[in-house]
Amino acid sequence: MREETRKRLERALWIDRAKKAAIGLAVVAAIGLAFSYEELDLKVDNKNIGGTVTDIEPLVSKQNSADGENVIVRLDDGQLVRVLAYKSRNLKIGQKIQVVEHHHATGRVTHTLK
């Protein structure tokens, strides 16, 4: 094999190895990015807010939902939110309740009944 041909072959082999290494690093970086995003979503700041029940709807789900209901709440700041509650709480329209507002580090905001 001539020297020139050997150098081209060796260069092609190194380029192929570099492509495989780059693909591996990209996969590792994507996995790391996904884990860091999940970690951000786990950081939560909770704030208690008062509200008034404005409507109660049945809970529609594929599983047995006989013990749950959707509760529409108007918070003290005027925002309408939907939370899940057990029917055993016997919530009534117009009743004052406490809602916990969860601010996730990703910017997502969720609400639960206290």
Backbone torsions as a table, in degrees:
resi	resn	phi	psi	omega
1	MET	NA	134.4	-178.9
2	ARG	-75.9	157.3	-177.8
3	GLU	-59.9	-41.8	-178.7
4	GLU	-65.1	-42.9	178.7
5	THR	-66.1	-40.6	178.5
6	ARG	-63.4	-40.7	178.7
7	LYS	-65.3	-41.2	178.2
8	ARG	-65.2	-40.3	178.7
9	LEU	-64.8	-44.4	179.0
10	GLU	-63.8	-39.8	178.0
11	ARG	-64.7	-40.7	177.9
12	ALA	-64.3	-38.5	177.4
13	LEU	-65.2	-42.3	179.0
14	TRP	-66.0	-38.4	177.6
15	ILE	-63.6	-41.8	178.3
16	ASP	-63.9	-42.9	177.2
17	ARG	-62.8	-40.9	179.6
18	ALA	-64.4	-39.1	177.7
19	LYS	-62.5	-44.6	180.0
20	LYS	-64.5	-39.9	178.4
21	ALA	-65.8	-40.2	179.0
22	ALA	-64.8	-40.5	177.8
23	ILE	-64.0	-43.1	178.0
24	GLY	-61.5	-44.0	178.3
25	LEU	-65.1	-37.1	178.3
26	ALA	-65.6	-39.4	178.5
27	VAL	-65.6	-44.6	178.8
28	VAL	-62.9	-40.8	178.8
29	ALA	-65.2	-39.8	178.7
30	ALA	-64.9	-41.0	177.7
31	ILE	-64.5	-43.8	178.0
32	GLY	-62.4	-38.8	177.8
33	LEU	-65.4	-40.6	178.8
34	ALA	-64.6	-42.4	178.6
35	PHE	-65.5	-39.3	179.9
36	SER	-68.0	-35.3	175.9
37	TYR	-65.1	-42.9	177.0
38	GLU	-62.4	-38.4	179.1
39	GLU	-63.9	-39.6	177.0
40	LEU	-63.6	-39.2	-178.3
41	ASP	-69.1	-20.4	179.3
42	LEU	-82.7	-16.5	177.5
43	LYS	-82.6	113.4	-172.0
44	VAL	-128.6	136.0	171.3
45	ASP	-108.3	125.3	-177.9
46	ASN	-102.3	142.9	178.7
47	LYS	-140.6	127.9	177.3
48	ASN	-81.7	133.5	-178.7
49	ILE	-135.2	139.7	175.3
50	GLY	-84.1	156.7	178.8
51	GLY	-162.4	173.7	-179.8
52	THR	-124.5	134.0	178.2
53	VAL	-69.8	124.1	179.1
54	THR	-106.2	-25.7	-179.2
55	ASP	-159.4	151.5	176.5
56	ILE	-129.0	126.3	-178.1
57	GLU	-121.5	155.6	176.1
58	PRO	-70.1	150.7	178.7
59	LEU	-86.1	121.4	-180.0
60	VAL	-104.4	117.6	177.6
61	SER	-153.1	168.3	179.7
62	LYS	-76.8	-23.1	180.0
63	GLN	-90.3	175.4	179.1
64	ASN	-64.8	112.1	-175.2
65	SER	-113.5	22.3	-175.9
66	ALA	-66.7	-19.9	-176.7
67	ASP	-104.2	10.6	-179.0
68	GLY	-129.1	163.7	177.5
69	GLU	-153.6	153.9	174.0
70	ASN	-87.4	130.6	179.5
71	VAL	-117.5	122.5	176.8
72	ILE	-92.6	125.3	-174.5
73	VAL	-123.5	132.8	170.9
74	ARG	-96.0	113.2	-178.9
75	LEU	-72.1	165.5	-179.2
76	ASP	-61.8	-24.8	178.5
77	ASP	-87.4	4.6	175.8
78	GLY	96.2	-9.4	-177.6
79	GLN	-76.6	139.6	175.3
80	LEU	-96.2	128.0	178.1
81	VAL	-131.3	158.1	178.7
82	ARG	-114.7	126.8	177.6
83	VAL	-127.8	158.1	177.5
84	LEU	-96.9	143.8	179.3
85	ALA	-146.1	153.6	172.7
86	TYR	-75.4	144.7	177.0
87	LYS	-64.8	-24.6	-178.6
88	SER	-66.1	-13.3	177.1
89	ARG	-76.0	-14.5	178.3
90	ASN	51.1	51.7	178.2
91	LEU	-74.3	142.8	179.8
92	LYS	-122.6	152.5	178.3
93	ILE	-64.5	133.7	-178.6
94	GLY	94.1	-8.7	-178.7
95	GLN	-74.3	139.8	176.1
96	LYS	-82.5	131.6	179.1
97	ILE	-138.1	167.8	176.2
98	GLN	-105.7	134.5	178.7
99	VAL	-121.6	141.2	176.5
100	VAL	-100.7	124.2	178.2
101	GLU	-97.8	122.7	-177.8
102	HIS	-105.1	114.8	176.0
103	HIS	-99.3	110.0	177.9
104	HIS	-83.4	153.9	-178.2
105	ALA	-66.4	-17.6	177.7
106	THR	-80.8	-7.3	-179.4
107	GLY	103.9	-9.8	-179.6
108	ARG	-73.5	140.7	178.7
109	VAL	-123.8	126.1	177.2
110	THR	-125.1	161.1	-179.0
111	HIS	-130.0	142.1	174.2
112	THR	-135.9	157.6	177.7
113	LEU	-80.1	136.5	-179.4
114	LYS	-81.8	NA	NA
